[in-house]
Amino acid sequence: MTMRLATLGPLVVAAALPLARPAAAQSEFHWKGQIAAGKTIEIKGVNGDVSAVAGSGDVEVTAVKHARKSDPDEVKIEVVPHEGGVTICAVYPSYSRRQNTCEPAEGGHMNTQDNDVVVDFTVRVPAGVRFVGRTVNGAIDAANLGGDVEANTVNGSIHVATSGYAQASTVNGSITASLGRAQWTDALEFHTVNGAITVELPASVSTEVRASTVNGSIETDFPLTVTGRLGPRRVTGTIGSGGRRLALETVNGSIRLRKAS
């Protein structure tokens, strides 16, 4: 009996000790290059945030890769120049016959499998250069930019402030956008499912507005001439002389259309 207790005692004590958490591995990537005004710098990630700030001269991109289980060096940062500008992607190892690839806009393919590497991008964007940020699990923040912006994620919020125009889409997250440009050619769209939408526009804007929510309210600082359905959760109307289209849509959240002071 005594021998049995002596054997079990140390085992019980060892089991009670907390397991040490492995330190996170980390590595960085840096790129600098010239992109002409009117062209695009596009960032495509999967797991991680994308942050853009105002810069001057060259476009500068920093990617910080970190993980607890996987090797950060397994994820390659690819730079793809093209006619429209430059696309930079976090390319994860391919685990199937279909290879992960970095291509502009909606092109390319990315599957992370069980790789836990997170890549956080920071971009310095000169005035006049268009910024496009895409990720899946992460937030997108574009602050005080001097060009047009497009932001797309799935699980994360989006915040945009630019002297140009912008559009944004997420699924689980809110959208806040401040636009300094009152003229745009194509329709501007802001979509989410679980989150609020707040868009600030110049006082001189003229646009056709379509706003809808399921669980939330709709408010506007602008005088709105109703041209279609009007209700607490769906509005179609014009601001000013109308014309260019602005679409605001959520399911669980309120919509606010603000006038810039």
N, C-alpha and C positions, 0 to 999 in steps of 0.2 A: 504493500500500500504506500509506504514512504517513497519507494523508488518511483512509483507511478506518478505521484504528485510532483516529485522533483523534475521529472521529464516534461510534464505538461506545463509547469509554471513558466519557464522561459518562453514557450511557444505562445502562451496567452498574452504575455507582456509584449512580445514582438508584434503580434497581430494588432494590438491596440495602438501601436505607433502610427502617426499619420504618414502617408506616402508622400515623398517629396515630389512636387510638381516640376516637370522638366522645364528648363528655361527656353524661352522662345528664340528660335534662330531668325536671323535677319540679314538682308542684303539690300543694296541700293543700285538703281540704274539712273543715269543722267544722259539727257540729250539736249542739244541746242542746234537750232537751224533757222534759216530765213524763210518766211512764208509771206508772200505778197498780200497786200490788202485786197479783200474780196475773196481770198482763198480760205481754206478750212484747215484747222487743226482738230483732229478727231481722236478721242481717247475711248478705247473699248476695253473694259474690265469685266470681271465676273463677280469675284468676292472682294469687296473693298470700296472705299469712298473715292470720289473724284472731286477735286477742288481746283477752281480756276480763279486767278487773280489778275489784275491789270499789270501789264508789263510794257516794256519799250524795246525797240530794236529787234533782236531775235526772239523766237518762241523758245521757252525753256521748259523742259519736262523732267520731273523727278518721280521715280517710282520706288516706293519702299515695300519690299517683300518680307513678310514675316509669317512664321508658322510654328506650331508646337510638335506636330508629328512628322509632317512631310518636309522635304528638303526645299528651301526657297529657290535654290538654283535650278530645280527642275522646271520652274516656270520661266519661260523666256519672254523678254520684252522685244517685240518685233516692230520695226519702223518701215512703213510702206509709203514711199512717195508716189503720187499719182497726179493726174492732170488737175484735179480739184484741190490739191493741197497735200497733206500728210496725215496718214492714219497710224496710230501707235496702239498696239494691243498687248495684253497679258495673255500669252499662249501657254496653256497647260499641256502636260504630256497627253498623248493620244492613247486611249485605252481600247479602241475599237478599230475596225477597218477604215472607218471614216476619219480622216486626219483632221485635227484642229488646225485652222488656218486663220490668218489675219487678212481681211479684205475690207475695203471702204463700205460705209453705209450699212445696209442690211445684209451684205454678203459675208461669207466666212462661216465657220462652224466652231463651236466651243463646248466641250464637255469636261467638267472637272473630276468626275467620278468621285472618289473619296479623298481627293487631295485637299488639304486644309490650308493651303497657302493663301494668305490675304495680300492683295496688292493695292496700296493706297497711292493714287496719283495726285500730284500737284503740278499745275500748269501756269506759266506766266504768259499771258496773251496780249500782244500789242494791239493798240486801237486799229480798227478796221479789219482785223482778222476774225473770221467766223469761228466760233467754238462749238463743238459737238461733244457731249459727254454721254457715254453709255456704260451702264453696269447692271448687275442683276441683284446682288445682295450688298447694298451700300447706298449712302446718300450722295447727292450731287449739289455742290455749292459753287455758284459762279458770282463773284462779288465785284461790282464796280467796273464791269467790262465796257469796252468801247466798240463792240460789234454785235452782230446777231448771234443768238444762242439757241441751241436745241439740246434738251436734256431728257434722257430716258433711263428709268430704272424699274425694278419690280418691287423689291422690299427696301424702301428707303424714302426719305423726304427729299424735296427739291427746293432750293432757294436760288433765285436768279435776280440780279440787279444789273441792268445794262442800259447804255444810251441808245442801243439799237432795239430790235424787237426780239421776241423769244417765243418758244413753245415747249411744252413739257408733258411728260406722261409717266405715271407710276401706278402701282396697284395698291400697295400697302404703305401709305405715307401721304403727307400733306404737300401742297404746292403753294409757294409764295413767289410772285414775280413782279418786278417793277420794270416797266418798259419806258424808255425815253423817246422812242420813235413812234410817231402817230400814223405813219404811212407804211403799209406792207402790201405785197402783191398777192401771195397765196393766202389761204385761210390760216389763221392762228388757232391752235387747238391745245387745250389744257384738260387732261383726263386723269382721274384717279378712281379708285373704288372705295378704299377705306381711308378717308382723309378730307380735310377742308381745302378749298381753293381760294386764294386771295390774289387778285391781279390789280396792279396800279397802272393807270394809263395817263398820258398827257391830257390836260384839260381841253385841248383843241381836237381831240380824236373824233373821227366819224366812222362808225362801224355798224354792221348788223350783228346783233348779239343773240346767241342761242345758249341758254343756261338751263341745266336740269340737275335735280338731286332727288333722292328717294327719302332719305332720312336726314333732313336738314332744312335750312332756310336760304333764301336768296335776297341779297341787299345790293343796292347800287347808289353811288353818289351822283351819278349822271341822270339828267332828265331822259326818260326812256319813252319813246313812242311805240306803243304796242302794235305789232303787225300780225300776230298770231295768237296762240294760246297764252293766257295769263293765269297764273295760279301761284300758290305759296311755294311750289316746288318745280315749276317749269315756266320759263319766260322766253318769248321770242319778240324782238323789237329792234328799233334803230336808235342809235345815238348820233346826234348831228344829222348829217345828210345821208348816213348809212353807207352802203357800198361794200367795202372789204369785210370779210366774215370773221367773227370771233366766237369760238365754241368753248363752253365751260361745262364739264360734266363730271359728276361724282355720284356715288350711291350712298355712302354713309359719311356725311359731312356737309357743312354749309358753304355757300359761295358768296364772296364779297368782291364787288367791282368798285375800286377806289379811284378817286380823282387826285392826281398829283398836285401838291400845293406849290 
